[in-house]
């Protein structure tokens, strides 16, 4: 071979070698265990640590993700403003699920959907920066089959549901000498309580006295009884209003903090609502969980454990059959407390029982996704009597996109008005919830605007009752802000003349103490810029019907007799609120009857 041909051949070989090297760049050798040879596979990531940001419910979620060439090694949440308690399960579960499955195709956590989506988006952004193939990472992986393991427990009291009523019952039962197991079908505790506005009605001589508010237990009774069209059980109502304040003091004794001033909550009819210091209903749940954590497992809480059936022996309820994440769970107990919540999130069930409203199929709900009426169904199967099932409460305060209470800019009844899409007021904004909602459903597109001013938000970082600052709501387009009523009307898309007239009419009513719509609850005028507006629609909020109980929270059967061993508390019960629940009475009900049910179950009443 001539030198010229050799040089040409060498050049070709060199070029081929370089091409192979380039193709192999970003690949690594991998041993083939079956043959002892090595094969080359493409690297999935550029090794290192990357950050990503996603949008959560209350702002940005920032994460740090570490990867090697082949895998996601670790995920660390650096920053977030999500509400503690509500979002905990998302931050606890999702990073581990992503790492375990090496996939972004993981389930969001029920009850913390927006936090879950924001967290997954942040992880996705970080993995994209790491060179990951997002399309491949977003494919659902084959589920790892975990060995099933059935479990059986024996305890004194088993509680179904870890919302406010269930945890109140668990703590109360333990205080009365019982060992307790709590079963919760959702991945985290809290139920509707933890995402509620958290207002707690109670006649409070100390706080109300300082504010010059005249009130009485008899007045609270009358407003509750008549506010439910006299369909509630007077004995249950009397038990509620007489024990609401002692139960609030019990909560404070457990470490819960309430603000010094009471207020009037939407549909509450009177200024007796107590507002927790912590946002939403997290204060209630944290208070109970702090107690539970100190009991050395004398109270056990099993999440992801869905109660399926009550065990009945010798005409008494003696336990629960449940389905856990990795097998069946059976709990034998002396007493069972049913605290599984209402059925506001069960469209079929609310349409089945609805006796008041138009079809409820398309309406969203403020409830968490676990409020599906399971406890009512289980109790009815052991002959529990159901009462008031047709009474379903709607609120005029749903978020247009989600139906939730979040984004609601009102701070109290006295300092805000409602206007429709034409810019006109249309109802007494201090009326019963059903009255306001019916009026809203007659307006254009069943939509309205809540209007407040600087009195409600002295500064931009002032937060609403759902831990959201007004500046953040405005930035997100969930509220509008303006220095003039005319500008606000333009942003809202309503007739400015009508709108200005509506506000001026309200301000005149504040001076006169009388109002064309019959409103009697006033405080301050809407006369100080900046002015704010937030859109609201009807939403399903509370189911007043459920299991019949007596004043000891014992469950009553269809023959009017006590079902031995079975107790109930909270929204799973019926007969307390009649056709309409006063705003602020739910948390009083949940905690008061939860406390009673726990004591009765522990003492075997």
RODO-2510 file (C-alpha; in nm, 4 decimals, decimal comma):
residues 605
     n   res          X          Y          Z
     1     x     0,0000     0,0000     0,0000
     2     x     0,1358     0,3384    -0,0977
     3     x     0,1927     0,6105     0,1578
     4     x    -0,0754     0,8192    -0,0110
     5     x    -0,3353     0,5418     0,0187
     6     x    -0,2277     0,4703     0,3776
     7     x    -0,2710     0,8353     0,4747
     8     x    -0,6176     0,8374     0,3144
     9     x    -0,7195     0,5168     0,4955
    10     x    -0,5799     0,6491     0,8248
    11     x    -0,7782     0,9708     0,7805
    12     x    -1,0995     0,7750     0,7222
    13     x    -1,0372     0,5592     1,0324
    14     x    -0,9586     0,8692     1,2402
    15     x    -1,2787     1,0414     1,1244
    16     x    -1,4819     0,7279     1,2033
    17     x    -1,3244     0,7091     1,5491
    18     x    -1,4077     1,0727     1,6166
    19     x    -1,7653     1,0190     1,5005
    20     x    -1,8060     0,7174     1,7300
    21     x    -1,6581     0,9191     2,0135
    22     x    -1,8994     1,2016     1,9507
    23     x    -2,1968     0,9646     1,9333
    24     x    -2,0804     0,8092     2,2546
    25     x    -2,0575     1,1467     2,4267
    26     x    -2,3191     1,1570     2,6990
    27     x    -2,3280     0,7760     2,7124
    28     x    -2,1783     0,5414     2,9652
    29     x    -2,0658     0,1807     2,9669
    30     x    -2,2830    -0,0587     3,1595
    31     x    -2,1978    -0,4160     3,2521
    32     x    -2,4229    -0,6838     3,1066
    33     x    -2,4455    -0,9280     3,3941
    34     x    -2,5659    -1,2126     3,1714
    35     x    -2,2664    -1,2051     2,9331
    36     x    -1,9969    -1,0205     3,1223
    37     x    -1,9685    -0,7725     2,8365
    38     x    -2,0299    -0,3986     2,8464
    39     x    -2,3022    -0,2130     2,6592
    40     x    -2,3362     0,1590     2,6117
    41     x    -2,6524     0,3425     2,7360
    42     x    -2,7459     0,7087     2,7109
    43     x    -2,7209     0,9184     3,0284
    44     x    -3,0547     1,0502     3,1522
    45     x    -2,9241     1,3618     3,3258
    46     x    -2,6305     1,5946     3,3586
    47     x    -2,5144     1,5192     3,7139
    48     x    -2,5529     1,8043     3,9586
    49     x    -2,8009     2,0009     4,1673
    50     x    -3,0704     2,2101     4,0011
    51     x    -3,3472     2,4416     4,1212
    52     x    -3,6994     2,4818     3,9919
    53     x    -3,9995     2,6999     4,0735
    54     x    -4,3694     2,6199     4,0469
    55     x    -4,6864     2,8109     4,1322
    56     x    -4,8642     2,6898     4,4452
    57     x    -5,1852     2,8014     4,6087
    58     x    -5,0193     3,0901     4,7948
    59     x    -4,7278     3,1762     4,5688
    60     x    -4,4051     3,0208     4,4426
    61     x    -4,2735     2,6814     4,5494
    62     x    -3,8961     2,6479     4,5071
    63     x    -3,7192     2,3129     4,5071
    64     x    -3,3657     2,1786     4,4741
    65     x    -3,3223     1,8509     4,2882
    66     x    -3,0023     1,6447     4,2827
    67     x    -2,9410     1,3983     3,9989
    68     x    -2,6647     1,1675     3,8866
    69     x    -2,6312     1,0391     3,5311
    70     x    -2,9031     0,7769     3,5748
    71     x    -3,1406     0,8843     3,8480
    72     x    -3,3124     1,1455     4,0618
    73     x    -3,1189     1,1292     4,3877
    74     x    -3,2910     1,3788     4,6169
    75     x    -3,5558     1,6522     4,6235
    76     x    -3,5446     1,9320     4,8782
    77     x    -3,8183     2,1947     4,9130
    78     x    -3,6387     2,5262     4,9683
    79     x    -3,9233     2,7767     4,9906
    80     x    -4,3018     2,7852     4,9908
    81     x    -4,5911     2,9870     5,1323
    82     x    -4,8481     2,7078     5,1406
    83     x    -5,0656     2,6810     5,4500
    84     x    -4,9098     2,4541     5,7098
    85     x    -5,1272     2,1536     5,7801
    86     x    -5,3247     2,1824     5,4572
    87     x    -5,0258     2,1205     5,2286
    88     x    -4,8124     1,8988     5,4540
    89     x    -4,9092     1,5713     5,2904
    90     x    -4,8128     1,7014     4,9458
    91     x    -4,4620     1,7942     5,0615
    92     x    -4,4301     1,4693     5,2555
    93     x    -4,5487     1,2329     4,9821
    94     x    -4,4703     1,3721     4,6375
    95     x    -4,0873     1,4024     4,6525
    96     x    -4,0623     1,0448     4,7785
    97     x    -4,2997     0,9191     4,5094
    98     x    -4,0995     1,0931     4,2345
    99     x    -3,7731     0,9413     4,3611
   100     x    -3,9194     0,5960     4,4225
   101     x    -4,0776     0,5715     4,0763
   102     x    -3,8186     0,7910     3,8972
   103     x    -4,1150     0,9579     3,7324
   104     x    -4,3084     1,2831     3,7291
   105     x    -4,6318     1,0920     3,6726
   106     x    -4,7274     1,0861     4,0398
   107     x    -5,0689     1,1491     4,1885
   108     x    -5,1568     1,4807     4,3450
   109     x    -5,2563     1,4662     4,7118
   110     x    -5,6299     1,4985     4,7690
   111     x    -5,7092     1,8114     4,9649
   112     x    -5,3840     1,9766     4,8561
   113     x    -5,4247     1,9748     4,4795
   114     x    -5,2843     2,3201     4,4004
   115     x    -4,9857     2,2692     4,6299
   116     x    -4,9251     1,9303     4,4670
   117     x    -4,9398     2,0732     4,1167
   118     x    -4,7049     2,3573     4,2073
   119     x    -4,4571     2,1171     4,3650
   120     x    -4,4615     1,8833     4,0637
   121     x    -4,4153     2,1833     3,8315
   122     x    -4,1114     2,2976     4,0317
   123     x    -3,9552     1,9491     4,0214
   124     x    -4,0275     1,9341     3,6469
   125     x    -3,8477     2,2638     3,5872
   126     x    -3,5430     2,1448     3,7803
   127     x    -3,5280     1,8151     3,5898
   128     x    -3,5607     2,0007     3,2607
   129     x    -3,2574     2,2095     3,3568
   130     x    -3,0764     1,8836     3,4332
   131     x    -3,1302     1,7700     3,0749
   132     x    -3,4027     1,5214     3,1586
   133     x    -3,6452     1,4007     2,8949
   134     x    -3,9656     1,5436     3,0442
   135     x    -4,1883     1,3513     2,8040
   136     x    -4,0367     1,0209     2,9145
   137     x    -4,0327     1,1216     3,2805
   138     x    -4,4021     1,2088     3,2590
   139     x    -4,5015     0,8584     3,1568
   140     x    -4,6701     0,6470     3,4187
   141     x    -4,4385     0,3752     3,5423
   142     x    -4,5452     0,0242     3,6282
   143     x    -4,6585     0,0219     3,9888
   144     x    -4,4345    -0,1509     4,2368
   145     x    -4,6329    -0,4304     4,3940
   146     x    -4,6157    -0,3928     4,7690
   147     x    -4,6826    -0,7047     4,9683
   148     x    -5,0303    -0,6942     5,1182
   149     x    -5,0458    -0,7161     5,4941
   150     x    -5,3744    -0,7352     5,6819
   151     x    -5,3731    -0,5820     6,0290
   152     x    -5,5948    -0,6284     6,3329
   153     x    -5,6169    -0,4010     6,6370
   154     x    -5,8005    -0,3949     6,9671
   155     x    -5,8661    -0,0693     7,1487
   156     x    -6,1212     0,1080     7,3681
   157     x    -6,2579     0,3592     7,1164
   158     x    -6,2241     0,3698     6,7394
   159     x    -6,3031     0,6974     6,5622
   160     x    -6,3910     0,7123     6,1926
   161     x    -6,2672     1,0408     6,0453
   162     x    -5,9780     1,2678     6,1428
   163     x    -6,1412     1,6051     6,0845
   164     x    -6,2327     1,8429     6,3634
   165     x    -6,5098     1,6261     6,5112
   166     x    -6,3086     1,3046     6,4959
   167     x    -5,9957     1,4494     6,6531
   168     x    -6,2017     1,6280     6,9204
   169     x    -6,3636     1,2938     7,0012
   170     x    -6,0261     1,1179     7,0119
   171     x    -5,8753     1,3715     7,2522
   172     x    -6,1864     1,3789     7,4700
   173     x    -6,2032     0,9991     7,4864
   174     x    -5,8384     0,9840     7,5907
   175     x    -5,8957     1,2478     7,8572
   176     x    -6,1625     1,0157     7,9915
   177     x    -5,9287     0,7179     8,0156
   178     x    -5,9645     0,5480     7,6769
   179     x    -5,7090     0,4236     7,4284
   180     x    -5,8087     0,5365     7,0797
   181     x    -5,7511     0,4524     6,7145
   182     x    -5,8539     0,7056     6,4487
   183     x    -5,9155     0,5907     6,0904
   184     x    -5,8817     0,8489     5,8133
   185     x    -5,9330     0,7591     5,4471
   186     x    -5,7467     1,0652     5,3169
   187     x    -5,3652     1,0911     5,3148
   188     x    -5,3723     1,3625     5,5808
   189     x    -5,5807     1,4668     5,8790
   190     x    -5,8018     1,7752     5,8837
   191     x    -6,1158     1,7079     5,6805
   192     x    -6,3285     2,0138     5,6083
   193     x    -6,2162     2,1758     5,9334
   194     x    -5,8612     2,2449     5,8193
   195     x    -5,9746     2,4273     5,5025
   196     x    -6,2634     2,6137     5,6650
   197     x    -6,2928     2,9829     5,7422
   198     x    -6,2698     2,8596     6,1046
   199     x    -6,5181     3,1042     6,2624
   200     x    -6,6495     2,9665     6,5915
   201     x    -6,9784     3,0983     6,7356
   202     x    -7,0054     3,1234     7,1126
   203     x    -7,1581     3,3660     7,3579
   204     x    -6,8461     3,5091     7,5210
   205     x    -6,9036     3,7502     7,8109
   206     x    -6,5382     3,8575     7,8164
   207     x    -6,4709     3,9374     7,4509
   208     x    -6,8209     4,0574     7,3669
   209     x    -6,8342     4,2626     7,6864
   210     x    -6,5189     4,4513     7,5895
   211     x    -6,6749     4,5342     7,2523
   212     x    -7,0050     4,6416     7,4015
   213     x    -7,1927     4,3582     7,2303
   214     x    -7,5074     4,2390     7,4059
   215     x    -7,5675     3,8678     7,3630
   216     x    -7,7028     3,5653     7,5483
   217     x    -7,7246     3,1893     7,5191
   218     x    -8,0993     3,2279     7,4726
   219     x    -8,0425     3,4666     7,1801
   220     x    -7,7961     3,2231     7,0226
   221     x    -8,0547     2,9457     7,0692
   222     x    -8,3362     3,1496     6,9150
   223     x    -8,1310     3,2594     6,6139
   224     x    -8,0118     2,9022     6,5523
   225     x    -8,3593     2,7512     6,5917
   226     x    -8,5442     3,0139     6,3903
   227     x    -8,2561     3,0469     6,1423
   228     x    -8,3170     2,6808     6,0571
   229     x    -8,6927     2,7381     6,0221
   230     x    -8,7564     2,5602     6,3541
   231     x    -8,6655     2,2248     6,1976
   232     x    -8,3704     2,1583     6,4276
   233     x    -8,4037     1,9487     6,7432
   234     x    -8,4401     2,2012     7,0299
   235     x    -8,2558     1,9737     7,2753
   236     x    -7,9571     1,9405     7,0440
   237     x    -7,9544     2,3137     6,9764
   238     x    -7,9678     2,3873     7,3494
   239     x    -7,6761     2,1488     7,4057
   240     x    -7,4812     2,3257     7,1313
   241     x    -7,5315     2,6842     7,2483
   242     x    -7,4802     2,6045     7,6178
   243     x    -7,1591     2,4097     7,5578
   244     x    -7,0035     2,6172     7,2777
   245     x    -6,8188     2,8522     7,5127
   246     x    -6,7027     2,5836     7,7599
   247     x    -6,5706     2,3892     7,4594
   248     x    -6,3889     2,6993     7,3340
   249     x    -6,2305     2,7307     7,6786
   250     x    -6,1382     2,3602     7,6577
   251     x    -5,9653     2,4278     7,3257
   252     x    -5,7777     2,7187     7,4781
   253     x    -5,6741     2,4918     7,7641
   254     x    -5,5262     2,2560     7,5050
   255     x    -5,3209     2,5435     7,3656
   256     x    -5,5366     2,6902     7,0907
   257     x    -5,5375     3,0674     7,0497
   258     x    -5,8233     3,2901     6,9369
   259     x    -5,8094     3,6604     6,8557
   260     x    -5,9392     3,9095     7,1100
   261     x    -6,2262     4,0501     6,9043
   262     x    -6,5365     3,8658     6,7861
   263     x    -6,7039     3,9438     6,4520
   264     x    -7,0067     3,8561     6,2420
   265     x    -6,9325     3,5814     5,9928
   266     x    -7,1283     3,5469     5,6665
   267     x    -7,4807     3,4307     5,7579
   268     x    -7,4001     3,4315     6,1288
   269     x    -7,6649     3,6953     6,2083
   270     x    -7,4794     3,8271     6,5146
   271     x    -7,1245     3,9272     6,6206
   272     x    -7,0256     3,6189     6,8222
   273     x    -6,7787     3,4516     6,5849
   274     x    -6,4294     3,3831     6,7228
   275     x    -6,1371     3,3852     6,4815
   276     x    -5,8362     3,1600     6,5475
   277     x    -5,4909     3,3159     6,5431
   278     x    -5,3651     3,0542     6,2956
   279     x    -5,4971     3,0609     5,9367
   280     x    -5,7949     2,8637     5,8139
   281     x    -5,8810     2,5760     6,0471
   282     x    -5,5187     2,4733     6,1024
   283     x    -5,5303     2,5878     6,4653
   284     x    -5,7929     2,3292     6,5584
   285     x    -5,6128     2,0419     6,3893
   286     x    -5,2679     2,1414     6,5193
   287     x    -5,4057     2,1690     6,8728
   288     x    -5,5481     1,8189     6,8623
   289     x    -5,2451     1,6671     6,6881
   290     x    -5,0090     1,8281     6,9401
   291     x    -5,2062     1,6567     7,2159
   292     x    -5,2124     1,3264     7,0279
   293     x    -4,8357     1,3287     6,9704
   294     x    -4,7790     1,3427     7,3458
   295     x    -4,9930     1,0367     7,4258
   296     x    -4,7226     0,7754     7,3548
   297     x    -4,9417     0,6047     7,0954
   298     x    -5,2400     0,5797     7,3282
   299     x    -5,4078     0,7622     7,0387
   300     x    -5,3060     0,6221     6,6994
   301     x    -5,4046     0,7928     6,3737
   302     x    -5,4067     0,5712     6,0636
   303     x    -5,4288     0,7730     5,7402
   304     x    -5,5007     0,6219     5,3972
   305     x    -5,7320     0,3855     5,5810
   306     x    -6,0915     0,3844     5,4590
   307     x    -6,3613     0,2518     5,6903
   308     x    -6,5912     0,0203     5,4965
   309     x    -6,8211    -0,1516     5,7451
   310     x    -6,9282    -0,1404     6,1087
   311     x    -6,8940    -0,4636     6,3035
   312     x    -7,2089    -0,5617     6,4944
   313     x    -7,2163    -0,8317     6,7616
   314     x    -7,5071    -0,9038     6,9967
   315     x    -7,6939    -0,5924     6,8792
   316     x    -7,3990    -0,3649     6,9602
   317     x    -7,1418    -0,1971     6,7368
   318     x    -6,8049    -0,3423     6,8368
   319     x    -6,5599    -0,2300     6,5719
   320     x    -6,4789    -0,1351     6,2151
   321     x    -6,3619    -0,3123     5,9013
   322     x    -6,1431    -0,0902     5,6882
   323     x    -5,9187    -0,0935     5,3838
   324     x    -5,5632     0,0300     5,4288
   325     x    -5,3065     0,1240     5,1691
   326     x    -5,1382    -0,2150     5,1912
   327     x    -5,4105    -0,4432     5,3179
   328     x    -5,7279    -0,4806     5,5186
   329     x    -5,7569    -0,3322     5,8662
   330     x    -5,9913    -0,4554     6,1393
   331     x    -6,0320    -0,2658     6,4664
   332     x    -6,2173    -0,4186     6,7600
   333     x    -6,3380    -0,1676     7,0185
   334     x    -6,5796    -0,1104     7,3028
   335     x    -6,7210     0,1963     7,1246
   336     x    -6,7201     0,3505     6,7778
   337     x    -6,7475     0,7231     6,7028
   338     x    -6,8655     0,8078     6,3524
   339     x    -6,7170     1,1429     6,2447
   340     x    -6,6736     1,0903     5,8714
   341     x    -6,8232     1,4217     5,7586
   342     x    -7,1030     1,5135     5,5203
   343     x    -7,1667     1,4517     5,1509
   344     x    -7,1118     1,7917     4,9871
   345     x    -6,8493     1,6461     4,7490
   346     x    -7,0735     1,3571     4,6402
   347     x    -7,2731     1,4908     4,3438
   348     x    -7,4958     1,1828     4,3107
   349     x    -7,5800     1,1762     4,6807
   350     x    -7,6609     1,5452     4,7080
   351     x    -7,8837     1,5241     4,3994
   352     x    -8,0566     1,2182     4,5445
   353     x    -8,1531     1,4014     4,8642
   354     x    -8,1789     1,7619     4,7422
   355     x    -8,5249     1,8920     4,8233
   356     x    -8,4737     2,2681     4,7968
   357     x    -8,2419     2,3761     4,5184
   358     x    -8,2338     2,3418     4,1405
   359     x    -8,0157     2,0618     4,0062
   360     x    -7,6799     2,0651     4,1872
   361     x    -7,4805     1,8645     3,9341
   362     x    -7,2773     2,1525     3,7917
   363     x    -7,2101     2,3366     4,1168
   364     x    -6,8664     2,3041     4,2692
   365     x    -6,8127     2,2705     4,6436
   366     x    -6,6085     2,4229     4,9232
   367     x    -6,5649     2,0736     5,0672
   368     x    -6,2532     1,8601     5,0551
   369     x    -6,2775     1,5632     4,8142
   370     x    -6,3286     1,3116     5,0949
   371     x    -6,6679     1,4549     5,1956
   372     x    -6,8653     1,1828     5,0184
   373     x    -7,1095     1,0612     5,2837
   374     x    -6,9442     0,7243     5,3524
   375     x    -7,0215     0,7395     5,7238
   376     x    -7,3901     0,8065     5,6645
   377     x    -7,4136     0,5032     5,4366
   378     x    -7,2294     0,2790     5,6856
   379     x    -7,4463     0,3921     5,9755
   380     x    -7,7701     0,3427     5,7839
   381     x    -7,6674    -0,0169     5,7158
   382     x    -7,6780    -0,0851     6,0910
   383     x    -8,0263     0,0738     6,1136
   384     x    -7,9246     0,4289     6,2118
   385     x    -8,2014     0,6803     6,1488
   386     x    -8,1282     0,9654     5,9078
   387     x    -8,2840     1,3093     5,9500
   388     x    -8,2907     1,6278     5,7419
   389     x    -8,1081     1,4785     5,4456
   390     x    -8,2843     1,7152     5,2056
   391     x    -8,1350     2,0233     5,3721
   392     x    -7,8217     2,1200     5,1800
   393     x    -7,6532     2,4541     5,2348
   394     x    -7,5192     2,6618     4,9486
   395     x    -7,3019     2,9692     4,9926
   396     x    -7,2818     3,2736     4,7660
   397     x    -6,9063     3,2792     4,8232
   398     x    -6,7496     3,0209     4,5925
   399     x    -6,4382     3,0855     4,3881
   400     x    -6,5517     3,0984     4,0214
   401     x    -6,2864     2,8475     3,9155
   402     x    -6,2751     2,6008     4,2042
   403     x    -6,5847     2,6588     4,4165
   404     x    -6,3629     2,6886     4,7239
   405     x    -6,3741     2,9666     4,9817
   406     x    -6,0193     3,0754     4,9016
   407     x    -5,9823     3,4160     4,7438
   408     x    -6,2813     3,5590     4,9307
   409     x    -6,1869     3,9182     5,0128
   410     x    -6,4494     3,9878     5,2799
   411     x    -6,3217     4,0279     5,6368
   412     x    -6,6612     4,0509     5,8061
   413     x    -7,0250     4,1123     5,7239
   414     x    -7,0442     4,4748     5,8358
   415     x    -6,7806     4,6187     5,5998
   416     x    -6,8707     4,4902     5,2564
   417     x    -7,1471     4,4843     4,9971
   418     x    -7,2434     4,2648     4,7018
   419     x    -7,3141     4,3952     4,3514
   420     x    -7,4250     4,2031     4,0444
   421     x    -7,2898     4,2237     3,6904
   422     x    -7,4971     4,5350     3,6318
   423     x    -7,3273     4,7056     3,9270
   424     x    -7,6357     4,7009     4,1520
   425     x    -7,6880     4,5720     4,5039
   426     x    -7,9548     4,3015     4,5172
   427     x    -7,9849     4,1555     4,8704
   428     x    -7,9372     4,2169     5,2423
   429     x    -7,5716     4,1140     5,2775
   430     x    -7,6281     4,0291     5,6432
   431     x    -7,9113     3,7837     5,5766
   432     x    -7,9261     3,4055     5,6060
   433     x    -7,7011     3,2103     5,3751
   434     x    -7,9878     3,0509     5,1845
   435     x    -8,1554     3,3895     5,1330
   436     x    -7,8367     3,5413     4,9900
   437     x    -7,7647     3,2415     4,7687
   438     x    -8,1171     3,2286     4,6271
   439     x    -8,0902     3,5977     4,5443
   440     x    -7,7523     3,5416     4,3768
   441     x    -7,8903     3,2568     4,1658
   442     x    -8,1393     3,5033     4,0167
   443     x    -7,8644     3,7406     3,8978
   444     x    -7,6945     3,7440     3,5581
   445     x    -7,4654     3,4403     3,5233
   446     x    -7,5269     3,3665     3,8942
   447     x    -7,2254     3,5849     3,9625
   448     x    -7,1513     3,8800     4,1897
   449     x    -6,8734     4,1031     4,3170
   450     x    -6,7760     4,1495     4,6808
   451     x    -6,6740     4,5113     4,7419
   452     x    -6,4494     4,6320     5,0268
   453     x    -6,2147     4,9255     5,0858
   454     x    -5,9086     5,0192     5,2895
   455     x    -6,0961     4,9564     5,6160
   456     x    -6,0730     4,5837     5,5371
   457     x    -5,7168     4,5985     5,4017
   458     x    -5,5141     4,8764     5,5699
   459     x    -5,2010     4,7528     5,3914
   460     x    -5,1305     4,5400     5,0879
   461     x    -4,9921     4,2563     5,2970
   462     x    -5,3098     4,2318     5,5070
   463     x    -5,4442     3,8772     5,4680
   464     x    -5,7976     3,7517     5,4248
   465     x    -5,9476     3,4699     5,6314
   466     x    -5,7709     3,2159     5,4113
   467     x    -5,4125     3,3322     5,4627
   468     x    -5,3929     3,5180     5,1295
   469     x    -5,2698     3,8764     5,1125
   470     x    -5,4739     4,1254     4,9116
   471     x    -5,1672     4,2188     4,7065
   472     x    -5,1160     3,8545     4,6084
   473     x    -5,4826     3,8172     4,5135
   474     x    -5,4640     4,1303     4,2963
   475     x    -5,1386     4,0151     4,1339
   476     x    -5,2968     3,6796     4,0537
   477     x    -5,6013     3,8456     3,8969
   478     x    -5,8333     3,7052     4,1638
   479     x    -5,9195     4,0535     4,2918
   480     x    -5,9197     4,4053     4,1482
   481     x    -5,7878     4,7233     4,3076
   482     x    -5,8507     5,0892     4,2250
   483     x    -5,8243     5,4334     4,3761
   484     x    -6,1654     5,5366     4,2448
   485     x    -6,4999     5,3610     4,2218
   486     x    -6,5189     5,4472     3,8518
   487     x    -6,1864     5,2750     3,7812
   488     x    -6,2892     4,9715     3,9830
   489     x    -6,6165     4,9518     3,7880
   490     x    -6,4203     4,9571     3,4624
   491     x    -6,1997     4,6678     3,5765
   492     x    -6,5064     4,4714     3,6895
   493     x    -6,6898     4,5404     3,3653
   494     x    -6,9974     4,6862     3,5364
   495     x    -7,1935     5,0060     3,4723
   496     x    -6,9997     5,2778     3,6603
   497     x    -7,3087     5,4917     3,7276
   498     x    -7,4946     5,2002     3,8814
   499     x    -7,1916     5,0997     4,0830
   500     x    -7,1214     5,4458     4,2262
   501     x    -7,4900     5,4796     4,3122
   502     x    -7,4859     5,1408     4,4897
   503     x    -7,1878     5,2360     4,7063
   504     x    -7,3262     5,5810     4,7837
   505     x    -7,6614     5,4247     4,8746
   506     x    -7,4911     5,1883     5,1168
   507     x    -7,2944     5,4727     5,2745
   508     x    -7,6175     5,6674     5,3250
   509     x    -7,7713     5,3597     5,4888
   510     x    -7,4776     5,3432     5,7318
   511     x    -7,5560     5,7021     5,8363
   512     x    -7,9288     5,6388     5,8609
   513     x    -7,9074     5,2940     6,0189
   514     x    -8,1719     5,1678     5,7758
   515     x    -8,1389     5,0109     5,4339
   516     x    -8,3625     4,9478     5,1323
   517     x    -8,2860     4,5746     5,1539
   518     x    -8,3561     4,5544     5,5264
   519     x    -7,9940     4,5266     5,6255
   520     x    -7,9212     4,5974     5,9940
   521     x    -7,5533     4,5008     6,0258
   522     x    -7,3353     4,8051     5,9560
   523     x    -7,0000     4,9315     6,0768
   524     x    -6,8097     5,1630     5,8437
   525     x    -6,8764     5,3224     5,5077
   526     x    -6,7048     5,2168     5,1880
   527     x    -6,5411     5,5543     5,1408
   528     x    -6,1639     5,5120     5,1670
   529     x    -5,9378     5,4157     4,8753
   530     x    -5,8071     5,1794     4,7671
   531     x    -6,1263     4,9939     4,6788
   532     x    -6,1279     4,6204     4,6043
   533     x    -6,3563     4,3773     4,4210
   534     x    -6,3581     3,9990     4,4101
   535     x    -6,5843     3,7714     4,2021
   536     x    -6,7965     3,5035     4,3719
   537     x    -7,0510     3,2370     4,2648
   538     x    -7,2829     2,9882     4,4402
   539     x    -7,1157     2,6771     4,5817
   540     x    -7,2215     2,3722     4,7838
   541     x    -7,1007     2,4215     5,1387
   542     x    -7,2667     2,2096     5,4096
   543     x    -7,5076     1,9183     5,4365
   544     x    -7,7307     1,9693     5,7403
   545     x    -7,8807     1,6193     5,7283
   546     x    -7,7306     1,2974     5,8573
   547     x    -7,7316     1,0480     6,1405
   548     x    -7,9766     1,1154     6,4241
   549     x    -7,8150     1,1511     6,7677
   550     x    -7,9240     1,2470     7,1178
   551     x    -7,7595     1,4985     7,3513
   552     x    -7,4985     1,2383     7,4548
   553     x    -7,4066     1,1908     7,0860
   554     x    -7,5481     0,8372     7,0906
   555     x    -7,6808     0,7197     6,7536
   556     x    -8,0565     0,6580     6,7319
   557     x    -8,2048     0,3803     6,5185
   558     x    -8,5207     0,3858     6,3088
   559     x    -8,7274     0,2654     6,6047
   560     x    -8,6116     0,5620     6,8134
   561     x    -8,3769     0,3540     7,0286
   562     x    -8,0064     0,3993     7,1064
   563     x    -7,7697     0,1811     6,9034
   564     x    -7,5353     0,0449     7,1669
   565     x    -7,1693     0,1217     7,1119
   566     x    -7,2216     0,3760     6,8305
   567     x    -7,1775     0,7533     6,8632
   568     x    -7,1578     1,0309     6,6051
   569     x    -7,0491     1,3942     6,5788
   570     x    -6,9942     1,6677     6,3219
   571     x    -7,1357     1,7038     5,9738
   572     x    -7,2138     1,3323     5,9528
   573     x    -7,5025     1,4015     6,1927
   574     x    -7,8368     1,5680     6,1276
   575     x    -8,1071     1,7405     6,3285
   576     x    -7,9105     2,0304     6,4773
   577     x    -7,9231     2,3062     6,2163
   578     x    -8,2583     2,2473     6,0527
   579     x    -8,2996     2,3867     5,7017
   580     x    -8,0170     2,6407     5,7279
   581     x    -7,6988     2,6511     5,9357
   582     x    -7,5888     2,9820     6,0798
   583     x    -7,2405     3,0862     5,9737
   584     x    -6,9984     3,0109     6,2574
   585     x    -7,2108     2,7324     6,4060
   586     x    -7,0309     2,4478     6,2261
   587     x    -6,7027     2,4746     6,4176
   588     x    -6,8967     2,5118     6,7414
   589     x    -7,0969     2,2003     6,6492
   590     x    -6,7967     1,9964     6,5362
   591     x    -6,5905     2,0616     6,8468
   592     x    -6,8723     2,0588     7,1018
   593     x    -7,0358     1,7352     6,9899
   594     x    -6,6970     1,5809     6,9088
   595     x    -6,5994     1,6417     7,2693
   596     x    -6,9300     1,4998     7,3947
   597     x    -6,9062     1,1934     7,1683
   598     x    -6,5524     1,1149     7,2877
   599     x    -6,6520     1,1372     7,6514
   600     x    -6,9661     0,9270     7,6011
   601     x    -6,7763     0,6622     7,4046
   602     x    -6,5006     0,6401     7,6661
   603     x    -6,7446     0,6120     7,9550
   604     x    -6,9782     0,3761     7,7707
   605     x    -7,2872     0,5933     7,8062
***
